Amino acid sequence: MRFDKIITLLLFLPFFAMAQSSDPVLMRVNGKEVRRSEFEYAFNKNNGNLAEKGQTVEEYLPMYIDFKLKVAEAEALGYDTISSIKEEFLRDRAQLAESYLTDLDFIDNEAYRIYANDSATVGKDGFVTVSVISFMVKTNDDESVAKHAALSADSAYAMLKSGKSFEEVAGYFSKPARELAPMDILRGQVYAEIENAVFSLADGEYSAPVESPLGFHIIKRISSRPFGSFGEYKPAIINMLEQQNIRENARMRKGVELAKEFGGNMSPEEALALEDSMLETKYPEFGNLMREYYEGLLFFAVSTQEVWNKSSTDESGLKKFFKKNKKKYRFESPRFRGAVIYANSQENLNMVKDIVKDKDFYDYKDAIKEGLPKDSVRTVRVELGVFAAGDNAVVDELVFKQGEGGKKNPNFAIVDVVGEMIKKPESYKDVKGLVTNDYQKYLEEKWLKSLRKKYDVEVDEAVLETVNNHD
C-alpha cells in the first residue's frame, strides 16, 4: 500500500483514537472519545495565557467542548472530505514528519565538520580587511619598468606619510597605480611578502612599500575579525549542504537504520514508509500536533462558513440585528457623515459634488467610481467616512469649526466637504465595526446553542479530577 493511501485512511477513519489503559477517556463528543492526554495537551498549551486570568481546568473545559462540537459539525457536514483541506493537511504533515524521517545528527555532524575545516583554514588570526595601492610589474617587463614602479611606490609612501589619504595617493598616480577596494584576506591566500606585512600591522596602520612577484604594494590594514562561532555559520553551511542533496542522503541513512530496527527484511524506502505511518502513535508529541492541526483546519473552515463570513457579508442579517439592537449603539457626540474632497481645481471639486448630489451617502463610493474619469487620480482625491471631532483635520475646520485644516497638499489645494451631521447611528453602516463584531458573537452563540442540542457530550468527572494530577 502506498504511503499516501495509508495517511488518507488514517485521516478519514477515527483519527488518532489510540486507546491506552493508562490514558482514560475523559469525555465523548458525538460518541467520539477524547482521552485525558489529549485534553491535557490542549489545556497546558493554552494555559500560559489562561493562567494570567486565573482560569482553571473546570473553566477551560466548556471552551474545549465548544471547540470539539464545531469539529464534530465540520465532520458531519463533510469538511473532512474537501480535497483542498486534505491536501493542505497531508502537505504540512509531510513537511513536519521529515524531522522524524531524517538522520538530523548526520546533517549536523557534516555541517560541523565543514565548519571545523574552515575554522582551521582561517586560523587564529581570522579575517583581515585591507586596502592596497599597487604598482604592478609584469614578468616580461624590463628592468626600467620595475625601477619606475619602485620609485613610484616610494613616492606614494612619502605622500601618505605627509598626511594624504589612500584615495588621494591612488588618484594622483593613476596608472600604473591602482587602489583595490577593501577586501578580506586570511593566511595562506596571498604571497608571503604581502601576508607578512598584513599580519604585522595594527588596525588603521599602513605598510612601507612591499615587493612581491606582482610588483610593489602599500597595504593599509582597516580592521580584523575572528572566525565566527558554529551557530553563526551553521545556517549558511546547512543551506549549502541542502543544495548538495544532503537531506536525501540523511533520509536514506535513517531508512537503513529503521530497516535494521524492523528486522532487516525491507528496503530503506519501505522502512521509512512504515515509520511514517506510525508516527502519531510512536511519538505522542507528533500525534498531538497533527490532531491539533487537523482539527484546526476543520474548525477554521466550518467557522468561516457558519459565522465569520456571515457576520461580515450578511447585509440583511446585519440590518435586522442593528434594528433590533438600535438603542445599544449611540454616539457620545454628533458625527459628520460624508466626503472630504481634495482637488487640484475648483472645477474638479465641483464635478465630485455634482456626482454625489442628492445621493445617499452609502452610494457615494460607487457613484464616484463610475462618474469620475479614469485619470482623475491625479486631479481628485476623496475620503469617505463617519467622522467625529478630531478624526479629520479638514472636517474639524469646516464642520466642527476647530483647528486650521491640517497640512495642505499643494497638488490638491482646493478642499471642501459634502455630507450631513447625524446625532445617532441611522444605519448599521454608521457603526459597522461594532455591529459586525456583536453580530458575530450573536451568530456564534446561536450556532453553539444548536450544536449543544444536536450532539451528545459526556464528561467523566472522576477522570477530570485527575487532569495534570496523576502518575
Secondary structure, 3 states (H helix, E strand, C coil): CCHHHHHHHHHHCCCCCCCECCECEEEEECCEEEEHHHHHHHHHHHHHHHHHHCCCHHHHHHHHHHHHHHHHHHHHCCHHHCHHHHHHHHHHHHHHHHHHCCCHHHHHHHHHHHHHHHHHHHCCCCEEEEEEEEEECCCCCCHHHHHHHHHHHHHHHHHHHCCCCHHHHHHHHCCCEEEEEEEEECCCCCCHHHHHHHCCCCCCCECCCEEECCEEEEEEEEEEECCCCHHHHHHHHHHHHHHCCHHHHHHHHHHHHHHHHCCCCCCHHHHHHHHHHCHHHHCHHHHHHHHHHHHHHHHHHHHHHHHHHHHHHCHHHHHHHHHHCHHHCCCCCCEEEEEEEEECCHHHHHHHHHHHCCCCHHHHHHHHHHHCCHHHHHCEEEEEEEECCCCCHHHHHHCCCCCCCCCCCHHHCEEEEEEEEECCCCCHHHHHHHHHHHHHHHHHHHHHHHHHHHCCEEECHHHHCCCCCCC
